[in-house]
Every structure is written in C-alpha cells, then in structure tokens.
Amino acid sequence: MTGLPAEALVLRSELLRRVVSAKAGAKRRLPFRRRVMIPDLQSSLLCDDVRQERNGKFILIGLFDILAVPGFPAIFQRICVVTRWCCGEGEFQQHSRILKADGNTVLVEGKEVKIKLPDSEATATSVEFFLNVKFETPGTYWVEILLDGDLKLRHPLKARIVKSREPRQKDTA
C-alpha cells in the first residue's frame, strides 16, 4: 500500500495507463488543460461613472460605499463596479452582482465578463454599468464578485436615509 487515498490511487493508475498507452504508439492526446494561475482580485470599487483617457488610464468619478438618500424606494440611474485582476495567467469569467439586504436575493447582476491575462505580470480591468437599480428599503446590501463561479469578494453597500438640512436663515436684527 502506498498510503495514498483511494481517489489518488485511481487517478494515478489512470495517468500511468495513459502514459504507457502513449508510449506504445497510440495517437491520442492526453486531456491536460493548459496550465493556469488563478488571479488575485486587486480591487473592487463602486462609483458613479468611469472615463478612459487616450493613454488607457481610467478616471473613476464619485467613489462611494454608502447610498445616502432622502427616502425609499430609491432608484440609482447608474452604479459602476470596477474590478482589477492581477498575478494570474489564463482566461476566466467574472460575474458581478448586488444582493438585496437579506443577503441572499439577487437585486441586479451583470453579464459574464471575460478576464484574459496572458502572463503573470499582466493586469485586467473590468468596468460594469448597472442601470436604474431600485433599492426598496434601507439596509446593508452586498456586492459580490465571482470568478469562474467561485466567490472571490463580498463587500457591503449600506443604504440609509439622510435627513436633508434646513437652509440657514439670516438674522434680520
């Protein structure tokens, strides 16, 4: 006995069988995928708008982490989710969504976004626009970023009521 779990022994014997078969002249390719390195999520930011300069730099306008409104329901015409990936290699699918205050129900979700990192020193920036997002109640909503179906980051987005300030009156004395 080699001390390996049963699953590892089965995989090992299947790999050995394929190697022996390949050496014997079989013209089948081994079903190995190109090696990939899962990237790190360097940042995830929320803002009102994003612009890109001619030199490729992004300008983020109106960064926020709290939605302060005079009342609910509240509709936000645009919420931008900006993500930056680094230190990885390969092609991946990013999925972004905002969950309701219950922490489970999806309020809005983006489309699958392809993240392509040709080498481990490359970076990839993704900008998603969520339009006309309706927040029904105050509370803590959740922004989730997934990569190939795996949750990579979940951060809070608080929505609360802010009382408007009364304008100051001048003294007439």
N, C-alpha and C positions, 0 to 999 in steps of 0.2 A: 504494500500500500504506500502511496506517495504522500499521504497526509493532505491532499487537496480535496476540496468539497466535490461532490458528485457532479455538479454542473460544470466545474472547471475541468474535470476529467473527460466529460463528454465533449466539451469544446476542444480540448487538447487532442483527443483522439480524432475528431473530425478534421482539425487542421493538419495533423500528421497524415491522415488519409489523403487529403488534397495535395499535400506536398509530394508524397510518394507517387500519386497519380500524375502529377505534373512532370515529375522526373521520368516517368515511364513513357512519356511521349504524348500524353493527352493534350489536346489543343484547347483546353478550357482555361479561361482567365479566372483567377481567384477573385471572389466577390469582395475585395477590400475597397473601401472608400478612400478617397484622397484624405490624408490627414488634415484635421482642422484643429485650431486652437480657439476655444470659446473666448469671445472678447469680454472685456470689463466695461460696465456702464459707467463712464466717467462722470456724466451729469444728466440730470433731467430737470428742466426748468419750465415754468409756466409764465407766459407773457401775453400782452395784448396783440402784438404784431411782430413780424420779423422781416427785415430787409437784407438783401445781399449786395455788397459793393462789387464793383468790377473786378477787384483783386481777389474775390472769393470770401472775404470776411463777412461774418454775419453781424447784423445790428439787431439786438433784442430791445424792444420798446415796451415799457411798462411791466417789468418783472413783478410777480405777485405770488403770495402763498395764502392769502386770505381774501375772501369775497365779502366786502362790506357794502350792504345795500340798505335802502330805507324801508324795504318790506319784501315779503314773499307772497306769491312766487316771483322770481326774478329771472329774466332772460338775458343771457350774455351773447351778444352778436358774434363774438369771436373769442375763442380761447386757443392759444398756440401752445403745443407741447414740443419742446426742443430737447432732443437727446443727442448725446455724443458717445460713441463707442471707440475703444482703443485696445491695444495689446492683444489682438486676436488675429486669426487668419482663416479665410474661407468665406462662404456665403451663408447668410442667416435670414430669418424672417422675424421682424419686430412687429409686435401688436401692442397698441396703447388703448387704454380705456379709463373711463371715470366711473366709479361706483357710487351709488346713492349712499345716503347717510346710514343705511342699515348695514353697510359694509359688504353686501352680497349681490345686490341687484345692479345690473349694468345700466347706467344713465345714458352713456354715449360711448361708442367705440370707433376706432379708426380702422382703416383698411390695412391689410398686411403690407409692410414696407420692407423691401429687400435691402439688407445691410451687406455690403461687399467690402471685404478687407483683403487686398492682395498679398499683404505681408504683415508681420507682427508690429511693424513701426507705423502702419497706416492708421488713419482715423476716419470715421464716418459720422456725419452729422445728419440727423433726420428732423424735419420740421413738419408737424401735422397741424392742420387747422380744423377745429371743431366749431361749427357754425350754429347760431341760435340755440344754445344749450339752456334748457329751462331747469332751474333749481326750485323745487316746490317748497322746501322747508329749510329753516336754519339747521345747522349741524355740521358734523365732520364727514366730508366726502373723501373718497380715496382715489388717487391716481395710480394706476398700475402699468408697469412696463414689462412685457414678456418677450422673451427671445426663444424662437422655436418651441413655443408653448410652455416654457418654463418661466415662472415669475422671477424677475431679476430685481425689481424695486417696487415698493409700495409706499407712497408718502401721502400725508394728509393734506386736504384742501378744506379749510374751515370756511363756512358760510354763516354770516351773522348779520343781525340788524344793527345799523348805526343810526342813532338819532341825529337829525340834522340840527345844526347850530342856528340859533336865532340871530339875525343880524343885530349888531350893537347899535344902540340909538345914541345920537349925540346929545350931550347935555345942553339944554337951552337956557341955562341960568345966566 
